[in-house]
Amino acid sequence: MKTATQLIHSIPVDELTGAISVPIYQTSTFVQESPGINKGFEFSRANNPTRKVLENLICTLEEGYAGFAFASGMAAIDAVLKLLKTGDEILAVEDTYGGIFQMFNHMIERFGIKVNFTDTSNIDNVTAAITPKTKFIWLESPTNPTLKISDIKSISKIAKQHNTLLVVDNTLCTPLLQQPIPMGADIVIHSATKYLAGHTDVIAGLVVVNNKSLADQLRFNQNISGSILSPFEAWLTIRGIETLYLRLEKQCSNAQSIASWLATHPAIDKVFYPGLATHKNHHIARKQQKLYGGLVSFSLKSDNIKNAIRIVNATRLFKLAESFGGVKSMLDHPATMTHRNIPEDFRKRAGLQDSCIRLSVGIEDADDLISDLKQALDKLNQPSGKQTTVLQ
Ligand SMILES: *Cc1c(COP(=O)(O)O)cnc(C)c1O
């Protein structure tokens, strides 16, 4: 079966009733025939039929051993980090998602777990930074917002040589664009809040693991820590995934057109998009991704916060908001919004400029989106009419 068909038919018809839409089993507990004799469900924190459909679905799409659904992407990450113990170390991509950066720096270090950050887009850095205590290599590829690409297959080989698990946050790609487990990853994480649910109406997280031992440990963590996804949010996420293929194709083709157009604009310094031949690791992206994703970032020749804010205030179709992956186009100024909690020296080292603007490209018409960006960029040539508020 081709992916589009497999995706739709991995969502089962309800066996009990024939309902073609997955039923929302809004129940906390399940009546048992006799102690321990039941229909496979005992208590909804441990297992719930609606959540189970989503967990099986993401597991199938990622070609893993088992899937788990959590109340948010961060809750999913929290459960994965609880596989570690005091003294363990993580080797992490240097420009991780902002929330993960905070969790690594301000939470798990209190439990005696150390994180070493490095630019994993250069594989030599991974070999150099790994230590005998490294228990996880933690990747995001592409990263956000500068869309750096790391070579998942090659890094998985290093992980195996050092008896370390490879964890890949696959939020930006979804399994339709990139499948880390067949490339050698052990654990895949998603903020389903973004492309998977896809309609900016749900917060959800997913994890897929590649073997029984990890599955048993993670099932324990999910049940005992208890930050599970509710049946309704699970249903919304399943419903979102039903149209993922269509949405992503359109978002990727729009993003490619916008990135190519931005690259020709005189006010723009750099365009960050793995689908451009000028991207440093375009050859790796082409190898490990089916398409190049719906995020595009750019920086201005006049690299300052004020100019970036003039632009993000001027777009009409691109809505100014944090998050990404929805059907409606959005934009973000990372230095003052999503990435404001990351120290400036760290931001600069990761190549995140003051004027960087991140676009989450939606499913509108590409020409309309380009016209919107054009009229906003034109504002740079006009005297500023109203006072802009600089947030920092
Ligand atoms: C948003 C995001 C997260 C956190 O997910 P939430 O659903 O917001 O908790 C983790 N990783 C990446 C790459 C993200 O974009």
The ligand as a Gaussian input file, in Angstrom:
#p B3LYP/6-31G(d) Opt

LIG

0 1
 C        6.294000      22.454000      20.343000
 C        7.424000      21.523000      20.417000
 C        7.637000      20.734000      21.541000
 C        6.754000      20.820000      22.774000
 O        5.479000      20.386000      22.489000
 P        4.131000      20.925000      23.228000
 O        3.080000      20.137000      22.550000
 O        4.064000      22.396000      22.966000
 O        4.284000      20.615000      24.664000
 C        8.689000      19.839000      21.520000
 N        9.515000      19.750000      20.459000
 C        9.370000      20.528000      19.363000
 C       10.308000      20.394000      18.234000
 C        8.317000      21.444000      19.309000
 O        8.174000      22.205000      18.239000

